[in-house]
Amino acid sequence: MVDNNKSEPLIGTRPEDRPLTDAERALLEWLIAHGGPEALQFAPHVSRVRAVASCTCGCPTIDLAIGERQHRTVGASLVLADFEGVTSEGIEVGVILHAREGQLSELEVYAMPEVNGPFSLPTTESLR
């Protein structure tokens, strides 16, 4: 039996163990409220979710986990929300909220087109 609590971090991620920032939590709540029909069933997870890894490329993508998990769940992704928006720096981004194995798993944020260097989360007002 595989212990998913002790799995290795994914390549390209930096391990963390922290609560979500206010901006991350607000974005997560907005995505769940405005995402696909299955997104609302994940609303109770928001109060217990934390960041367990972040991307090393400079984007604000984070891996999510609930409870004592040390790494996000893996496997096939259920896309709960998929939007486009703009960061405070004026960068166009895509935002995807993933669930895997019945748990929130990843808050993915990517620049369109690709940007070298760090950038922030989009504002919820810009999401479409």
Phi, psi and omega in degrees: 000133180274133176266102183292344177288339186245016181291162179285149175296155180286149179300139180086009178240154177248120181301141175218168171206091186208159172291161176293149172288166177301319181293319178296316181295317179298318179294315179301314179298319180296315181298319179293319181291330185247002183280197180294171184301329181281348183297321184299332180293345180267358180305319179296340181286336189302320182290343183249358185276148176218164178275129179246352175195156174229157180288148181266000184275348182109349176283161182272020177299136176228148171270142185244149175211158180239145177072224185269003180302142179260345181219157178295161173288156182236174179109196182300138183262138168258115180281115181273329181205145181213107184226167172240149180201191182227137178277171177295340176276357181085017180270128175288131181225157168256147180227126178231131174256121182253145167237144176220140179054035176077014180227151171302136189233321186204137170251099186265129178227122183227145181279147177230108355286179183306141179238135174269123180107170185288152172210167187259181176290155174287157172283145180295332180295335183272349186290139178214000000 
